[in-house]
Amino acid sequence: MAGYLGAIFFSFLPALAIYLSRGRTSQYVRYHAAKAANLSVTMIVFDVSALIIGLMLALDTVTVALAVVLPVITALWLVMLACLVRAALAAGRGQSYQPPDWM
């Protein structure tokens, strides 16, 4: 659960620390730490993709780039936040969590 909630503020680092320190002790901890790190890295890839699109749009005008990229990044962040919270709640209940297939 700490790996998911830590990913909100510190990206993949808390999940990676949990995976490396406690991953061999429990299959349950290993599963959730790997999922949390995977979700965090996925968010980084989505953000980099939005940044590239924003830079390409900035070749036209900065206003167009900001008008397109800021809502996209905000929506991505909110969706990822919802997935991380749902995953943290599932981990707290002792269940597994499967993020949406498009992630």
N, C-alpha and C positions, 0 to 999 in steps of 0.2 A: 504494500500500500504506500509505503514511503517513497518507493521508486517512481510511482505514478505522480504523486503529489509533488515530489521534488522536481520532476520534469517540467512542471509548469513554470518554475522560476529559474532552474539551473540546467535546462536542456537535458541531455542524456547522461550527464556526469553522476548524479545520484544512483540511477539505475545501473550504470556501469560499475560503480563502486560496490553496490549490493551484489551484483552478479559475480564480480571477482572475489569478494570476501565471503559470501555465504552460498554461492551457487552450487558448491559440491556437497553441502550439508543436507539440502532438501530439494527434491524435484519441483515442489510447489514454488519455492522461492526462486529457483532458477527459471521456471516458466514465466512468472510474473516480471522478474527483472529483465528478462530478454524481451518480453512484450513492451515494457515501458521504454527500454532503449530503442526498440524498433519504431515505436510511435514517435519518439523524439527525433530520431534521424529522418523519418519520413517528413516530419514538419520542417526540418531544415532543408530538405530537398525541395519541398513545395515553395518555401520562402525564396530559395535561390532561383527557382524557375520564375516566380513572380517578379523578382528583381531583374532578371534578364528581359522579361517582357516589358517591364517598366523602362529599362534602358533603351530598348528598341523603340518604344513609343516616345521616349524623350528626344529622339532624333527628329521627330515631328515638332512637338511642343511639350514643354514640361507640364503644362496644364492638363493636356490629354493624358499624359503618363500618370499623373497623380489622381486624376479622376477615375482611371481604370484600376490602377494597382492598389490604391489604399482600400477601396471596398473589398477587393479580392483578398488581400492580406488579412483584413479584419474578419472576413467570413471564414477564412482558413483557420485563423487563430481561435475563433469561437467554436468551430466544429471540433478542433483538436482539444480544446479545453473540455468540451462536453464528453468526448471520448475518454480523456484521461480521468475525469471524475467518475464516469460510469465504470471504468476499469478499476479504479481505486475502491469503489464501493463493492464491486464483485470480489476483489481480492480480500477485502475486509470480511466478507461473508464466507470466504473459503471456496469460491467458485472460480471457474475459468472465464475469461472474457475474449470474445472474438470481435475484433474491430470490423468495420464495414469492408467489403471486398475491394472497394476502390482505393483503399489505403494499402 
